[in-house]
Amino acid sequence: MNLRPMLPVRAVFLVALLAVSGLIPGCVGPRRVSDRDIRVVSMSQVASLMDAQASEPGERKLLLIDARSREKYEAGHIPGARHMLLSAVNPDMKRDKWMDSFDDIVVYADNPGSASPRALVKRMMRMRYDDVRLFPGGYDQWTKAGLPTEMPE
């Protein structure tokens, strides 16, 4: 059997395998995220998502995350919001299956000047949570509009 014709085929296969294996880490691990990648939602969109969740309470349509301090969260938050700090999300860890089960994740803090929700959204996006968005108006815009708030039970 003549192996000479097989060498170019093997070389091409090896080069292709190396090229593909170099792409895999970029598809599986944390990805690069910039501020331009962040998707924002308006107050009316948040209210609409909340209405959709209320119409189907057994479904996991919306996870609302309050990225403010524990004290501010306990003083009042958007109804249904869960408290979560940036330090709770580590891009080196596995994704949370419970958070994965929601159709939409919306993160907010006080107002557009708050850095914590933007950082939390970016960290979650690095972990490939593709349905996470930022509500920049936050709690301040929500309360100024006279919309309801709640306190933890």
Sequence and secondary structure as in RCSB ss.txt:
>XXXX:A:sequence
MNLRPMLPVRAVFLVALLAVSGLIPGCVGPRRVSDRDIRVVSMSQVASLMDAQASEPGERKLLLIDARSREKYEA
GHIPGARHMLLSAVNPDMKRDKWMDSFDDIVVYADNPGSASPRALVKRMMRMRYDDVRLFPGGYDQWTKAGLPTE
MPE
>XXXX:A:secstr
   TTHHHHHHHHHHHHHHHHHHHHHHHS     GGG  B  HHHHHHHHHHHHHSTTS  EEEEE S HHHHHH
 BSTT EE  GGG  TTS   HHHHT SEEEEE SSTT HHHHHHHHHHHHTT TTEEE TTHHHHHHHTT   B
   
